[in-house]
Amino acid sequence: QVQLVESGGGLVQPGGSLRLSCAASGSIRSINAMGWYRQAPGKQREFVAIITSAGRANFRDSVEERFTISRDNAKNTAYLQMNSLKPEDTAVYYCKAVIVTTQDSYAMDYWGKGTLVTVSS
């Protein structure tokens, strides 16, 4: 049984910064990748960033120059450092992890419940 918990969301002014965290817990054998998605009100959920077990990162084009994704394998935690935030970054940010549990030999996707980021003056 795996749980992902996001934290770090809040209200920030345009141009400001915020750091999100995603902590995975449970019966985890390995985490192949961890990433972030976001969903604004009335919009579809969209990909933001991902980092693999090898440390390779990928971003959507609109955030690549402003966001950084990292992970702490010892803590089973991923981070999303968001700089130069814009109002259009406002959304609920969801963590996704590709995890192999101790009971399984295959990887599955797990999702957190989200943390709200509001960028407004």
C-alpha positions, 0 to 999 in steps of 0.5 A: 500500500503506497501513499503520496503526500504533497506539501508546500502549496500556498499563495505567492505573488507573481515573480515569486517562488515556491517549493513543493514536496512529494513524499512517498511512503508504504511498501515500496521496493523502488521508485522508477520516476516521480513527477508533477502534474497540475490542473487549473479550475475548468481545465484538464490536468497537464504534465509539468515535470518528471525525474527518473531514477537515473536523474533525467528530468523532463519539463513542459515547455512553458516551465522549463526555464523556471522550474527545477525538479529533484529527488531525495532517494533516501527520503522517497521524496521529490521536489518541484522548485518553482521560480518566476511564478506567473498567474497562469501557474495557478493550479492544484499540483499533483504528484505522480510516482511510478512505483514497484511495491514490495509485493509486486514485480511490476511498476504502477502509477500512484497519485497524491491528492494535490496541493493548491498553488495560487499566484496572484497579486 
